[in-house]
Amino acid sequence: MLSLARNLNLLVMFLLELGVLASVGYWGFVVSSNWPLKLLLGLGGPALFIAIWAIFGAANGAMIPLTGFARVVLEVIWFGGGAVALVMAGRLVPGVAFAAVFVLNAVLRLVWNQ
């Protein structure tokens, strides 16, 4: 049963990663009424987040994998960025919920050494 819970926690981590990209993209498309700016932020924001995650955060493929405190800082900035993007897009409750799910997921990963 604990094995199932651990696997579900890893699934939640993956879904949170996708949620960050969706949140940043959503923010980019609602931040302005100017279509070129919407396209730049709505597509460029997630692309920037993807590049950062690929370089520093990807589990098995990061070019410069971070560990320890540096990894914690990366995750707080990255996942916090998703939550902040939702709040800045006018979605306070989903932004707070996103942050809460991340914190719970991070605590469980720490406890379970994932």
N, C-alpha and C positions, 0 to 999 in steps of 0.2 A: 504494500500500500504506500509506503514511503517512497519507493521507487517511482510510482505513478505520480505522486505529488512533485517530486523533483523534476520529472520530465515535463509536467505541466508548467512548472515554474520556468523552465527553459523555453517552452512555447510562448509563455507570456512575455519573456524577454524579447523574443523574435518579433512578436506582435507589437511590442512597445517600439522597437526599432522602426518598423513600418509606420507606426503611428507618428513618430517624429517627422518622418518625411511627408506624410499626409498633412500634418499640422502646419509645417513650414510652407508647404505648397498652398494650402488653404489661406494662410495669412497673406502670402504673396498675391493671391488673386483678389483679396477683399480689401487690401490696404489702400488702394487708390482707384480712382475712376479712369485713369489714364491707361489705355490698353497696352501701349508699349512697356510701361512700367509694370503693369500686371504680369505681362509675359516674362519680363526680366526677373522679377522677384518670385513669381509663381513657379517658374521652371529653374531659375538660377539658384534660388534658395535651397531647394532640395538637392540640386547638383553639388552645391558647396558642402552641404552636410554629408552627402554620400562620399565625396572626396576625403573629407576629414576622417570619417569612420573607416574608409578603406585604408588610409595611411596609418592610423593610430589604433583603431578599435576592433577591427575584424578579428574574430576568434582565431582562425588558423591562417589567415592570409594577409595580415597587416604588414606593411613595409617596415614600419617602425613600431613594433608592438609595445604598448605601455603596460606596466605592471605596478602593483602596490599603490602608493598614494597618487602617482601620476594617472593611473587608470581610474581611480575614484574621481579625480578632478575632471578628467575627460568625460566620464559618464554623467556627472552632475551637470556639466556645461551642455553636453549633447542632449540628454533627456530633459534637462531643465529648459533648454532652448525650445523643445517641442511644446512644453507646457506654457512657456511664456508666449510663444507664437499664438497659441489658442487664446490666451487672455488678451493679447494685443489685437486679435481679430474680433474681440467682443464676446468671446465664449468663456466666461469666467468659470462656470461650474464644470464644463468638460476639462478646462485647463487644470483646475485644482484636483479633479478626479484623476487625470493623467499623472500628475505629480505624486499623488497618494499611491497609485498602483505601482509607480516606479520605485518609491521608497520601500513599499512592502516587498516587491520583487528583489530589490537590492539586499534587504535584510535577510531574506530567505536564502539568497545565493551566498551570502556571507556565512550564515549559520550552517548551510549544507556544503560549504566549500565548493561551490560550482564555479 
